[in-house]
């Protein structure tokens, strides 16, 4: 079985409200605690990165599922929202993916149903969702229509 390695490098200056940077592959960013959590809000933060990982994994998986099921999509967009709670310490409570799929004109009701099922299936197949399972609720609220 193949194993793939991804290596991130980071540096940090200061305490909790310090600043740093990360670099991995095509991603290089300044980092700090977010303003929403009383941090300096410089660059990105772990909360945004987790939502980014969950949403990009979901989106790529959804595109693959749709392709395998021969559903032609004219437009595929995604809004993902993450919720952090502080009861018992800061923690991610839930993530909601809201994909918007517009199918090609002339798509059948069956293709519409297939696209909705694919939106649900992608969340279960995404490796980031699998990693979060049992710790963070990840749900999907698809909006599927025909052009």
N, CA, C and O atoms as a GROMACS GRO file, in nm:
protein
  588
    1UNK      N    1   0.083  -0.119   0.000
    1UNK     CA    2   0.000   0.000   0.000
    1UNK      C    3   0.087   0.125   0.000
    1UNK      O    4   0.184   0.134   0.076
    2UNK      N    5   0.053   0.219  -0.083
    2UNK     CA    6   0.130   0.344  -0.091
    2UNK      C    7   0.101   0.433   0.029
    2UNK      O    8  -0.010   0.437   0.081
    3UNK      N    9   0.203   0.503   0.071
    3UNK     CA   10   0.187   0.603   0.176
    3UNK      C   11   0.244   0.734   0.123
    3UNK      O   12   0.352   0.736   0.064
    4UNK      N   13   0.173   0.841   0.142
    4UNK     CA   14   0.214   0.972   0.092
    4UNK      C   15   0.250   1.061   0.209
    4UNK      O   16   0.182   1.061   0.312
    5UNK      N   17   0.357   1.137   0.194
    5UNK     CA   18   0.404   1.224   0.301
    5UNK      C   19   0.392   1.370   0.259
    5UNK      O   20   0.425   1.406   0.146
    6UNK      N   21   0.344   1.452   0.349
    6UNK     CA   22   0.333   1.596   0.327
    6UNK      C   23   0.404   1.663   0.444
    6UNK      O   24   0.372   1.636   0.559
    7UNK      N   25   0.501   1.749   0.415
    7UNK     CA   26   0.585   1.807   0.519
    7UNK      C   27   0.565   1.958   0.528
    7UNK      O   28   0.584   2.029   0.430
    8UNK      N   29   0.527   2.005   0.644
    8UNK     CA   30   0.507   2.146   0.671
    8UNK      C   31   0.622   2.199   0.755
    8UNK      O   32   0.670   2.130   0.845
    9UNK      N   33   0.666   2.320   0.726
    9UNK     CA   34   0.764   2.386   0.812
    9UNK      C   35   0.698   2.511   0.869
    9UNK      O   36   0.613   2.573   0.805
   10UNK      N   37   0.737   2.547   0.990
   10UNK     CA   38   0.676   2.661   1.058
   10UNK      C   39   0.778   2.731   1.146
   10UNK      O   40   0.876   2.671   1.190
   11UNK      N   41   0.752   2.858   1.170
   11UNK     CA   42   0.828   2.931   1.272
   11UNK      C   43   0.730   3.020   1.349
   11UNK      O   44   0.622   3.052   1.300
   12UNK      N   45   0.770   3.058   1.469
   12UNK     CA   46   0.682   3.132   1.558
   12UNK      C   47   0.764   3.228   1.641
   12UNK      O   48   0.872   3.194   1.687
   13UNK      N   49   0.712   3.350   1.660
   13UNK     CA   50   0.776   3.447   1.748
   13UNK      C   51   0.672   3.495   1.849
   13UNK      O   52   0.562   3.535   1.811
   14UNK      N   53   0.706   3.492   1.975
   14UNK     CA   54   0.617   3.543   2.080
   14UNK      C   55   0.539   3.434   2.148
   14UNK      O   56   0.559   3.314   2.125
   15UNK      N   57   0.448   3.479   2.234
   15UNK     CA   58   0.362   3.389   2.309
   15UNK      C   59   0.232   3.361   2.233
   15UNK      O   60   0.231   3.355   2.110
   16UNK      N   61   0.125   3.344   2.308
   16UNK     CA   62  -0.004   3.310   2.249
   16UNK      C   63  -0.046   3.411   2.143
   16UNK      O   64  -0.104   3.373   2.041
   17UNK      N   65  -0.018   3.538   2.164
   17UNK     CA   66  -0.056   3.640   2.067
   17UNK      C   67   0.060   3.680   1.976
   17UNK      O   68   0.065   3.791   1.924
   18UNK      N   69   0.152   3.587   1.957
   18UNK     CA   70   0.262   3.609   1.865
   18UNK      C   71   0.218   3.588   1.721
   18UNK      O   72   0.100   3.581   1.689
   19UNK      N   73   0.320   3.579   1.635
   19UNK     CA   74   0.295   3.560   1.492
   19UNK      C   75   0.395   3.460   1.439
   19UNK      O   76   0.503   3.442   1.495
   20UNK      N   77   0.358   3.397   1.330
   20UNK     CA   78   0.449   3.301   1.270
   20UNK      C   79   0.420   3.286   1.122
   20UNK      O   80   0.349   3.365   1.061
   21UNK      N   81   0.479   3.180   1.067
   21UNK     CA   82   0.454   3.150   0.926
   21UNK      C   83   0.460   2.999   0.907
   21UNK      O   84   0.525   2.927   0.983
   22UNK      N   85   0.389   2.954   0.803
   22UNK     CA   86   0.392   2.813   0.765
   22UNK      C   87   0.418   2.804   0.616
   22UNK      O   88   0.390   2.897   0.540
   23UNK      N   89   0.471   2.689   0.576
   23UNK     CA   90   0.493   2.662   0.435
   23UNK      C   91   0.481   2.513   0.412
   23UNK      O   92   0.543   2.433   0.482
   24UNK      N   93   0.400   2.476   0.314
   24UNK     CA   94   0.384   2.336   0.274
   24UNK      C   95   0.339   2.335   0.129
   24UNK      O   96   0.236   2.392   0.095
   25UNK      N   97   0.415   2.271   0.045
   25UNK     CA   98   0.379   2.264  -0.096
   25UNK      C   99   0.355   2.402  -0.155
   25UNK      O  100   0.442   2.488  -0.150
   26UNK      N  101   0.236   2.423  -0.210
   26UNK     CA  102   0.200   2.551  -0.272
   26UNK      C  103   0.141   2.652  -0.174
   26UNK      O  104   0.098   2.760  -0.215
   27UNK      N  105   0.139   2.618  -0.047
   27UNK     CA  106   0.082   2.707   0.055
   27UNK      C  107   0.191   2.768   0.141
   27UNK      O  108   0.272   2.697   0.201
   28UNK      N  109   0.193   2.900   0.145
   28UNK     CA  110   0.283   2.972   0.235
   28UNK      C  111   0.200   3.085   0.295
   28UNK      O  112   0.139   3.163   0.221
   29UNK      N  113   0.197   3.096   0.427
   29UNK     CA  114   0.113   3.198   0.489
   29UNK      C  115   0.168   3.240   0.623
   29UNK      O  116   0.235   3.164   0.693
   30UNK      N  117   0.138   3.364   0.658
   30UNK     CA  118   0.159   3.412   0.794
   30UNK      C  119   0.049   3.351   0.879
   30UNK      O  120  -0.060   3.322   0.828
   31UNK      N  121   0.074   3.331   1.006
   31UNK     CA  122  -0.026   3.271   1.095
   31UNK      C  123  -0.028   3.343   1.229
   31UNK      O  124   0.072   3.400   1.273
   32UNK      N  125  -0.145   3.340   1.293
   32UNK     CA  126  -0.161   3.389   1.430
   32UNK      C  127  -0.297   3.342   1.479
   32UNK      O  128  -0.375   3.285   1.403
   33UNK      N  129  -0.324   3.368   1.604
   33UNK     CA  130  -0.459   3.343   1.656
   33UNK      C  131  -0.554   3.443   1.590
   33UNK      O  132  -0.515   3.557   1.566
   34UNK      N  133  -0.678   3.402   1.561
   34UNK     CA  134  -0.772   3.492   1.494
   34UNK      C  135  -0.823   3.602   1.586
   34UNK      O  136  -0.827   3.586   1.708
   35UNK      N  137  -0.862   3.713   1.526
   35UNK     CA  138  -0.922   3.823   1.603
   35UNK      C  139  -1.044   3.776   1.681
   35UNK      O  140  -1.068   3.822   1.793
   36UNK      N  141  -1.122   3.684   1.620
   36UNK     CA  142  -1.244   3.634   1.687
   36UNK      C  143  -1.213   3.567   1.820
   36UNK      O  144  -1.299   3.558   1.907
   37UNK      N  145  -1.089   3.521   1.836
   37UNK     CA  146  -1.047   3.458   1.961
   37UNK      C  147  -0.944   3.545   2.033
   37UNK      O  148  -0.856   3.494   2.104
   38UNK      N  149  -0.956   3.676   2.014
   38UNK     CA  150  -0.871   3.776   2.080
   38UNK      C  151  -0.724   3.767   2.042
   38UNK      O  152  -0.637   3.801   2.122
   39UNK      N  153  -0.697   3.722   1.922
   39UNK     CA  154  -0.560   3.718   1.872
   39UNK      C  155  -0.534   3.837   1.781
   39UNK      O  156  -0.624   3.918   1.758
   40UNK      N  157  -0.412   3.847   1.728
   40UNK     CA  158  -0.378   3.959   1.641
   40UNK      C  159  -0.441   3.952   1.502
   40UNK      O  160  -0.449   4.054   1.434
   41UNK      N  161  -0.486   3.836   1.459
   41UNK     CA  162  -0.552   3.825   1.329
   41UNK      C  163  -0.461   3.847   1.210
   41UNK      O  164  -0.504   3.900   1.107
   42UNK      N  165  -0.334   3.807   1.223
   42UNK     CA  166  -0.238   3.824   1.114
   42UNK      C  167  -0.235   3.694   1.032
   42UNK      O  168  -0.220   3.585   1.088
   43UNK      N  169  -0.248   3.706   0.902
   43UNK     CA  170  -0.245   3.588   0.817
   43UNK      C  171  -0.364   3.498   0.843
   43UNK      O  172  -0.474   3.545   0.871
   44UNK      N  173  -0.341   3.370   0.833
   44UNK     CA  174  -0.448   3.273   0.856
   44UNK      C  175  -0.432   3.214   0.996
   44UNK      O  176  -0.344   3.254   1.071
   45UNK      N  177  -0.518   3.120   1.029
   45UNK     CA  178  -0.517   3.061   1.163
   45UNK      C  179  -0.563   2.916   1.156
   45UNK      O  180  -0.611   2.872   1.051
   46UNK      N  181  -0.549   2.841   1.264
   46UNK     CA  182  -0.586   2.699   1.259
   46UNK      C  183  -0.734   2.677   1.222
   46UNK      O  184  -0.768   2.580   1.155
   47UNK      N  185  -0.819   2.766   1.267
   47UNK     CA  186  -0.962   2.750   1.239
   47UNK      C  187  -0.989   2.760   1.089
   47UNK      O  188  -1.060   2.678   1.032
   48UNK      N  189  -0.931   2.862   1.026
   48UNK     CA  190  -0.948   2.877   0.881
   48UNK      C  191  -0.883   2.762   0.806
   48UNK      O  192  -0.938   2.715   0.706
   49UNK      N  193  -0.768   2.717   0.852
   49UNK     CA  194  -0.700   2.607   0.784
   49UNK      C  195  -0.779   2.477   0.794
   49UNK      O  196  -0.785   2.401   0.698
   50UNK      N  197  -0.841   2.451   0.910
   50UNK     CA  198  -0.922   2.330   0.922
   50UNK      C  199  -1.044   2.337   0.831
   50UNK      O  200  -1.077   2.240   0.764
   51UNK      N  201  -1.111   2.451   0.828
   51UNK     CA  202  -1.226   2.468   0.739
   51UNK      C  203  -1.179   2.458   0.593
   51UNK      O  204  -1.248   2.399   0.509
   52UNK      N  205  -1.064   2.517   0.563
   52UNK     CA  206  -1.009   2.507   0.428
   52UNK      C  207  -0.979   2.363   0.388
   52UNK      O  208  -1.009   2.322   0.276
   53UNK      N  209  -0.920   2.287   0.480
   53UNK     CA  210  -0.890   2.146   0.451
   53UNK      C  211  -1.019   2.067   0.431
   53UNK      O  212  -1.030   1.988   0.337
   54UNK      N  213  -1.116   2.089   0.518
   54UNK     CA  214  -1.243   2.015   0.507
   54UNK      C  215  -1.316   2.050   0.378
   54UNK      O  216  -1.369   1.962   0.310
   55UNK      N  217  -1.317   2.179   0.343
   55UNK     CA  218  -1.393   2.220   0.224
   55UNK      C  219  -1.324   2.180   0.094
   55UNK      O  220  -1.391   2.137   0.001
   56UNK      N  221  -1.192   2.193   0.086
   56UNK     CA  222  -1.125   2.154  -0.038
   56UNK      C  223  -1.129   2.003  -0.058
   56UNK      O  224  -1.146   1.957  -0.171
   57UNK      N  225  -1.115   1.926   0.048
   57UNK     CA  226  -1.126   1.781   0.038
   57UNK      C  227  -1.267   1.743  -0.008
   57UNK      O  228  -1.283   1.661  -0.098
   58UNK      N  229  -1.368   1.804   0.053
   58UNK     CA  230  -1.506   1.776   0.015
   58UNK      C  231  -1.530   1.812  -0.131
   58UNK      O  232  -1.589   1.733  -0.205
   59UNK      N  233  -1.485   1.930  -0.174
   59UNK     CA  234  -1.510   1.977  -0.310
   59UNK      C  235  -1.443   1.886  -0.414
   59UNK      O  236  -1.505   1.852  -0.514
   60UNK      N  237  -1.319   1.848  -0.390
   60UNK     CA  238  -1.248   1.760  -0.483
   60UNK      C  239  -1.316   1.622  -0.486
   60UNK      O  240  -1.332   1.563  -0.593
   61UNK      N  241  -1.355   1.572  -0.370
   61UNK     CA  242  -1.424   1.443  -0.364
   61UNK      C  243  -1.557   1.450  -0.435
   61UNK      O  244  -1.593   1.357  -0.508
   62UNK      N  245  -1.632   1.558  -0.415
   62UNK     CA  246  -1.760   1.574  -0.483
   62UNK      C  247  -1.742   1.574  -0.634
   62UNK      O  248  -1.818   1.508  -0.705
   63UNK      N  249  -1.644   1.647  -0.684
   63UNK     CA  250  -1.618   1.650  -0.828
   63UNK      C  251  -1.588   1.509  -0.880
   63UNK      O  252  -1.635   1.472  -0.988
   64UNK      N  253  -1.512   1.432  -0.806
   64UNK     CA  254  -1.479   1.295  -0.847
   64UNK      C  255  -1.603   1.206  -0.846
   64UNK      O  256  -1.623   1.128  -0.939
   65UNK      N  257  -1.686   1.217  -0.743
   65UNK     CA  258  -1.808   1.136  -0.736
   65UNK      C  259  -1.902   1.170  -0.851
   65UNK      O  260  -1.958   1.080  -0.914
   66UNK      N  261  -1.918   1.298  -0.879
   66UNK     CA  262  -2.005   1.340  -0.990
   66UNK      C  263  -1.951   1.287  -1.123
   66UNK      O  264  -2.028   1.242  -1.208
   67UNK      N  265  -1.821   1.293  -1.142
   67UNK     CA  266  -1.759   1.243  -1.265
   67UNK      C  267  -1.784   1.094  -1.283
   67UNK      O  268  -1.820   1.048  -1.391
   68UNK      N  269  -1.764   1.017  -1.174
   68UNK     CA  270  -1.787   0.872  -1.181
   68UNK      C  271  -1.932   0.838  -1.212
   68UNK      O  272  -1.960   0.734  -1.271
   69UNK      N  273  -2.024   0.924  -1.172
   69UNK     CA  274  -2.166   0.898  -1.194
   69UNK      C  275  -2.218   0.964  -1.321
   69UNK      O  276  -2.338   0.967  -1.346
   70UNK      N  277  -2.126   1.016  -1.402
   70UNK     CA  278  -2.160   1.079  -1.531
   70UNK      C  279  -2.264   1.190  -1.520
   70UNK      O  280  -2.355   1.199  -1.602
   71UNK      N  281  -2.250   1.273  -1.418
   71UNK     CA  282  -2.338   1.390  -1.401
   71UNK      C  283  -2.262   1.512  -1.451
   71UNK      O  284  -2.155   1.545  -1.399
   72UNK      N  285  -2.318   1.579  -1.552
   72UNK     CA  286  -2.253   1.696  -1.609
   72UNK      C  287  -2.294   1.820  -1.531
   72UNK      O  288  -2.412   1.855  -1.523
   73UNK      N  289  -2.194   1.886  -1.474
   73UNK     CA  290  -2.219   2.004  -1.393
   73UNK      C  291  -2.174   2.128  -1.471
   73UNK      O  292  -2.062   2.131  -1.524
   74UNK      N  293  -2.258   2.227  -1.479
   74UNK     CA  294  -2.222   2.354  -1.543
   74UNK      C  295  -2.154   2.446  -1.444
   74UNK      O  296  -2.069   2.527  -1.482
   75UNK      N  297  -2.192   2.435  -1.318
   75UNK     CA  298  -2.132   2.519  -1.215
   75UNK      C  299  -2.133   2.444  -1.082
   75UNK      O  300  -2.233   2.382  -1.046
   76UNK      N  301  -2.022   2.451  -1.011
   76UNK     CA  302  -2.011   2.389  -0.880
   76UNK      C  303  -1.939   2.488  -0.789
   76UNK      O  304  -1.821   2.517  -0.809
   77UNK      N  305  -2.010   2.539  -0.690
   77UNK     CA  306  -1.951   2.631  -0.592
   77UNK      C  307  -1.979   2.577  -0.453
   77UNK      O  308  -2.066   2.491  -0.434
   78UNK      N  309  -1.906   2.628  -0.357
   78UNK     CA  310  -1.920   2.577  -0.220
   78UNK      C  311  -1.901   2.689  -0.120
   78UNK      O  312  -1.811   2.772  -0.132
   79UNK      N  313  -1.987   2.690  -0.022
   79UNK     CA  314  -1.969   2.774   0.097
   79UNK      C  315  -1.962   2.678   0.215
   79UNK      O  316  -2.049   2.593   0.232
   80UNK      N  317  -1.859   2.693   0.296
   80UNK     CA  318  -1.845   2.609   0.415
   80UNK      C  319  -1.836   2.699   0.536
   80UNK      O  320  -1.767   2.801   0.535
   81UNK      N  321  -1.907   2.661   0.641
   81UNK     CA  322  -1.909   2.738   0.765
   81UNK      C  323  -1.869   2.647   0.880
   81UNK      O  324  -1.921   2.536   0.894
   82UNK      N  325  -1.777   2.694   0.963
   82UNK     CA  326  -1.733   2.618   1.079
   82UNK      C  327  -1.772   2.691   1.207
   82UNK      O  328  -1.772   2.814   1.212
   83UNK      N  329  -1.804   2.615   1.308
   83UNK     CA  330  -1.847   2.671   1.436
   83UNK      C  331  -1.755   2.622   1.547
   83UNK      O  332  -1.736   2.501   1.565
   84UNK      N  333  -1.699   2.716   1.622
   84UNK     CA  334  -1.610   2.686   1.734
   84UNK      C  335  -1.683   2.723   1.862
   84UNK      O  336  -1.735   2.834   1.875
   85UNK      N  337  -1.687   2.630   1.956
   85UNK     CA  338  -1.748   2.655   2.086
   85UNK      C  339  -1.641   2.665   2.192
   85UNK      O  340  -1.526   2.626   2.170
   86UNK      N  341  -1.678   2.719   2.309
   86UNK     CA  342  -1.579   2.732   2.415
   86UNK      C  343  -1.619   2.661   2.544
   86UNK      O  344  -1.550   2.671   2.645
   87UNK      N  345  -1.731   2.589   2.541
   87UNK     CA  346  -1.771   2.515   2.660
   87UNK      C  347  -1.677   2.397   2.682
   87UNK      O  348  -1.668   2.308   2.597
   88UNK      N  349  -1.606   2.397   2.793
   88UNK     CA  350  -1.509   2.292   2.820
   88UNK      C  351  -1.378   2.313   2.746
   88UNK      O  352  -1.300   2.219   2.729
   89UNK      N  353  -1.352   2.435   2.702
   89UNK     CA  354  -1.232   2.467   2.624
   89UNK      C  355  -1.267   2.482   2.478
   89UNK      O  356  -1.364   2.423   2.430
   90UNK      N  357  -1.189   2.561   2.407
   90UNK     CA  358  -1.215   2.584   2.265
   90UNK      C  359  -1.212   2.454   2.187
   90UNK      O  360  -1.122   2.372   2.203
   91UNK      N  361  -1.313   2.435   2.102
   91UNK     CA  362  -1.318   2.316   2.018
   91UNK      C  363  -1.412   2.340   1.899
   91UNK      O  364  -1.506   2.418   1.907
   92UNK      N  365  -1.383   2.272   1.789
   92UNK     CA  366  -1.473   2.275   1.675
   92UNK      C  367  -1.596   2.194   1.710
   92UNK      O  368  -1.585   2.080   1.754
   93UNK      N  369  -1.712   2.254   1.691
   93UNK     CA  370  -1.837   2.182   1.715
   93UNK      C  371  -1.891   2.119   1.588
   93UNK      O  372  -1.927   2.002   1.585
   94UNK      N  373  -1.895   2.202   1.480
   94UNK     CA  374  -1.953   2.149   1.357
   94UNK      C  375  -1.906   2.227   1.235
   94UNK      O  376  -1.862   2.342   1.244
   95UNK      N  377  -1.917   2.160   1.122
   95UNK     CA  378  -1.887   2.219   0.992
   95UNK      C  379  -2.004   2.188   0.901
   95UNK      O  380  -2.053   2.075   0.898
   96UNK      N  381  -2.050   2.289   0.828
   96UNK     CA  382  -2.158   2.270   0.732
   96UNK      C  383  -2.108   2.306   0.593
   96UNK      O  384  -2.062   2.418   0.570
   97UNK      N  385  -2.116   2.211   0.501
   97UNK     CA  386  -2.085   2.235   0.361
   97UNK      C  387  -2.215   2.269   0.289
   97UNK      O  388  -2.315   2.199   0.305
   98UNK      N  389  -2.213   2.376   0.211
   98UNK     CA  390  -2.330   2.415   0.132
   98UNK      C  391  -2.291   2.422  -0.016
   98UNK      O  392  -2.265   2.530  -0.069
   99UNK      N  393  -2.287   2.305  -0.082
   99UNK     CA  394  -2.253   2.306  -0.223
   99UNK      C  395  -2.372   2.356  -0.307
   99UNK      O  396  -2.487   2.327  -0.276
  100UNK      N  397  -2.340   2.428  -0.412
  100UNK     CA  398  -2.442   2.471  -0.510
  100UNK      C  399  -2.402   2.412  -0.643
  100UNK      O  400  -2.297   2.446  -0.698
  101UNK      N  401  -2.485   2.324  -0.693
  101UNK     CA  402  -2.458   2.256  -0.818
  101UNK      C  403  -2.563   2.297  -0.920
  101UNK      O  404  -2.683   2.290  -0.893
  102UNK      N  405  -2.518   2.341  -1.036
  102UNK     CA  406  -2.609   2.370  -1.146
  102UNK      C  407  -2.578   2.269  -1.255
  102UNK      O  408  -2.468   2.268  -1.310
  103UNK      N  409  -2.676   2.185  -1.286
  103UNK     CA  410  -2.661   2.083  -1.388
  103UNK      C  411  -2.690   2.140  -1.525
  103UNK      O  412  -2.755   2.244  -1.539
  104UNK      N  413  -2.641   2.072  -1.626
  104UNK     CA  414  -2.660   2.114  -1.763
  104UNK      C  415  -2.809   2.114  -1.799
  104UNK      O  416  -2.887   2.034  -1.748
  105UNK      N  417  -2.847   2.207  -1.886
  105UNK     CA  418  -2.985   2.212  -1.934
  105UNK      C  419  -3.022   2.076  -1.992
  105UNK      O  420  -2.940   2.011  -2.058
  106UNK      N  421  -3.144   2.034  -1.967
  106UNK     CA  422  -3.190   1.905  -2.018
  106UNK      C  423  -3.162   1.789  -1.923
  106UNK      O  424  -3.198   1.676  -1.954
  107UNK      N  425  -3.097   1.815  -1.808
  107UNK     CA  426  -3.071   1.708  -1.712
  107UNK      C  427  -3.204   1.653  -1.661
  107UNK      O  428  -3.301   1.727  -1.644
  108UNK      N  429  -3.207   1.525  -1.638
  108UNK     CA  430  -3.330   1.458  -1.595
  108UNK      C  431  -3.348   1.466  -1.444
  108UNK      O  432  -3.255   1.502  -1.370
  109UNK      N  433  -3.468   1.432  -1.398
  109UNK     CA  434  -3.495   1.426  -1.254
  109UNK      C  435  -3.403   1.323  -1.189
  109UNK      O  436  -3.359   1.342  -1.075
  110UNK      N  437  -3.375   1.214  -1.260
  110UNK     CA  438  -3.286   1.112  -1.208
  110UNK      C  439  -3.145   1.166  -1.188
  110UNK      O  440  -3.080   1.135  -1.088
  111UNK      N  441  -3.097   1.246  -1.281
  111UNK     CA  442  -2.964   1.307  -1.269
  111UNK      C  443  -2.962   1.408  -1.154
  111UNK      O  444  -2.862   1.421  -1.084
  112UNK      N  445  -3.072   1.477  -1.135
  112UNK     CA  446  -3.083   1.570  -1.022
  112UNK      C  447  -3.073   1.494  -0.890
  112UNK      O  448  -3.000   1.536  -0.799
  113UNK      N  449  -3.144   1.382  -0.879
  113UNK     CA  450  -3.138   1.299  -0.758
  113UNK      C  451  -2.998   1.243  -0.738
  113UNK      O  452  -2.948   1.235  -0.626
  114UNK      N  453  -2.935   1.204  -0.848
  114UNK     CA  454  -2.798   1.150  -0.840
  114UNK      C  455  -2.702   1.256  -0.788
  114UNK      O  456  -2.613   1.226  -0.709
  115UNK      N  457  -2.719   1.380  -0.833
  115UNK     CA  458  -2.632   1.489  -0.788
  115UNK      C  459  -2.649   1.515  -0.638
  115UNK      O  460  -2.552   1.538  -0.566
  116UNK      N  461  -2.774   1.512  -0.590
  116UNK     CA  462  -2.799   1.530  -0.447
  116UNK      C  463  -2.734   1.416  -0.368
  116UNK      O  464  -2.670   1.440  -0.265
  117UNK      N  465  -2.750   1.293  -0.415
  117UNK     CA  466  -2.688   1.177  -0.348
  117UNK      C  467  -2.536   1.189  -0.350
  117UNK      O  468  -2.469   1.153  -0.253
  118UNK      N  469  -2.481   1.239  -0.460
  118UNK     CA  470  -2.336   1.256  -0.470
  118UNK      C  471  -2.286   1.358  -0.368
  118UNK      O  472  -2.179   1.340  -0.310
  119UNK      N  473  -2.363   1.463  -0.346
  119UNK     CA  474  -2.326   1.565  -0.247
  119UNK      C  475  -2.316   1.503  -0.107
  119UNK      O  476  -2.226   1.537  -0.030
  120UNK      N  477  -2.408   1.413  -0.075
  120UNK     CA  478  -2.404   1.344   0.054
  120UNK      C  479  -2.290   1.243   0.060
  120UNK      O  480  -2.220   1.233   0.160
  121UNK      N  481  -2.273   1.169  -0.048
  121UNK     CA  482  -2.169   1.065  -0.055
  121UNK      C  483  -2.029   1.125  -0.041
  121UNK      O  484  -1.943   1.066   0.025
  122UNK      N  485  -2.006   1.241  -0.101
  122UNK     CA  486  -1.874   1.303  -0.098
  122UNK      C  487  -1.830   1.333   0.044
  122UNK      O  488  -1.711   1.320   0.076
  123UNK      N  489  -1.921   1.373   0.129
  123UNK     CA  490  -1.884   1.402   0.269
  123UNK      C  491  -1.838   1.275   0.339
  123UNK      O  492  -1.744   1.280   0.418
  124UNK      N  493  -1.902   1.164   0.311
  124UNK     CA  494  -1.864   1.037   0.376
  124UNK      C  495  -1.733   0.981   0.320
  124UNK      O  496  -1.662   0.908   0.390
  125UNK      N  497  -1.700   1.015   0.194
  125UNK     CA  498  -1.580   0.962   0.130
  125UNK      C  499  -1.457   1.050   0.150
  125UNK      O  500  -1.344   1.003   0.133
  126UNK      N  501  -1.476   1.176   0.184
  126UNK     CA  502  -1.365   1.271   0.201
  126UNK      C  503  -1.277   1.229   0.319
  126UNK      O  504  -1.327   1.203   0.428
  127UNK      N  505  -1.145   1.222   0.296
  127UNK     CA  506  -1.056   1.176   0.402
  127UNK      C  507  -1.049   1.272   0.521
  127UNK      O  508  -1.026   1.229   0.634
  128UNK      N  509  -1.067   1.402   0.497
  128UNK     CA  510  -1.066   1.497   0.609
  128UNK      C  511  -1.191   1.477   0.694
  128UNK      O  512  -1.184   1.478   0.816
  129UNK      N  513  -1.306   1.459   0.629
  129UNK     CA  514  -1.429   1.431   0.705
  129UNK      C  515  -1.414   1.304   0.787
  129UNK      O  516  -1.458   1.297   0.902
  130UNK      N  517  -1.350   1.204   0.728
  130UNK     CA  518  -1.326   1.079   0.801
  130UNK      C  519  -1.238   1.104   0.923
  130UNK      O  520  -1.261   1.047   1.029
  131UNK      N  521  -1.137   1.191   0.909
  131UNK     CA  522  -1.047   1.222   1.020
  131UNK      C  523  -1.121   1.296   1.131
  131UNK      O  524  -1.088   1.281   1.249
  132UNK      N  525  -1.219   1.377   1.094
  132UNK     CA  526  -1.294   1.456   1.192
  132UNK      C  527  -1.405   1.376   1.259
  132UNK      O  528  -1.451   1.411   1.368
  133UNK      N  529  -1.448   1.267   1.194
  133UNK     CA  530  -1.562   1.188   1.241
  133UNK      C  531  -1.545   1.149   1.389
  133UNK      O  532  -1.440   1.101   1.431
  134UNK      N  533  -1.649   1.172   1.465
  134UNK     CA  534  -1.646   1.142   1.608
  134UNK      C  535  -1.604   1.260   1.693
  134UNK      O  536  -1.622   1.258   1.815
  135UNK      N  537  -1.547   1.362   1.630
  135UNK     CA  538  -1.503   1.482   1.702
  135UNK      C  539  -1.576   1.608   1.658
  135UNK      O  540  -1.606   1.695   1.739
  136UNK      N  541  -1.605   1.616   1.528
  136UNK     CA  542  -1.670   1.734   1.472
  136UNK      C  543  -1.783   1.686   1.383
  136UNK      O  544  -1.764   1.598   1.298
  137UNK      N  545  -1.901   1.742   1.401
  137UNK     CA  546  -2.014   1.710   1.315
  137UNK      C  547  -1.994   1.779   1.180
  137UNK      O  548  -1.977   1.901   1.175
  138UNK      N  549  -1.998   1.701   1.072
  138UNK     CA  550  -1.986   1.757   0.937
  138UNK      C  551  -2.114   1.722   0.863
  138UNK      O  552  -2.148   1.605   0.848
  139UNK      N  553  -2.186   1.825   0.816
  139UNK     CA  554  -2.311   1.803   0.745
  139UNK      C  555  -2.307   1.873   0.609
  139UNK      O  556  -2.222   1.959   0.583
  140UNK      N  557  -2.402   1.835   0.524
  140UNK     CA  558  -2.411   1.889   0.389
  140UNK      C  559  -2.552   1.940   0.365
  140UNK      O  560  -2.650   1.872   0.396
  141UNK      N  561  -2.561   2.061   0.310
  141UNK     CA  562  -2.689   2.120   0.273
  141UNK      C  563  -2.681   2.157   0.124
  141UNK      O  564  -2.657   2.273   0.089
  142UNK      N  565  -2.702   2.057   0.034
  142UNK     CA  566  -2.685   2.084  -0.108
  142UNK      C  567  -2.802   2.165  -0.167
  142UNK      O  568  -2.916   2.154  -0.124
  143UNK      N  569  -2.768   2.245  -0.267
  143UNK     CA  570  -2.864   2.319  -0.347
  143UNK      C  571  -2.837   2.280  -0.491
  143UNK      O  572  -2.739   2.324  -0.550
  144UNK      N  573  -2.923   2.197  -0.548
  144UNK     CA  574  -2.901   2.143  -0.682
  144UNK      C  575  -3.014   2.191  -0.773
  144UNK      O  576  -3.132   2.180  -0.739
  145UNK      N  577  -2.975   2.245  -0.890
  145UNK     CA  578  -3.075   2.291  -0.985
  145UNK      C  579  -3.024   2.265  -1.127
  145UNK      O  580  -2.908   2.226  -1.148
  146UNK      N  581  -3.112   2.286  -1.224
  146UNK     CA  582  -3.080   2.270  -1.365
  146UNK      C  583  -3.078   2.407  -1.429
  146UNK      O  584  -3.165   2.490  -1.401
  147UNK      N  585  -2.977   2.431  -1.517
  147UNK     CA  586  -2.968   2.564  -1.582
  147UNK      C  587  -3.084   2.588  -1.676
  147UNK      O  588  -3.092   2.693  -1.739
   0.00000   0.00000   0.00000
